[in-house]
C-alpha cells in the first residue's frame, strides 16, 4: 500500500507544496506495480483546480500504463 496525504508547509522547507507533491508522486509511481494499492489524498491541492485536474490525469494515465 502506497499513500499520499497532504503535509503541512513549514518555513524549513526549501520547496513549495507543488514541488513536494510532484516529488512524492514520482517516488510512489516509481515503486508501484500492478499489485500496489495507491491512495492519493488531496493530490495537487496547492495549485489551481484546473491545473490539479490536468496533473492528476497525467499521473493516473502514467500509473495505468
Secondary structure, DSSP 4 states (H G I P E B T S, - for coil): -EEE------TT-SS-HHHHHHHHHHHHHHH--TT--EEE-STTTTS-HHHHHHHHHHHHHHHH-
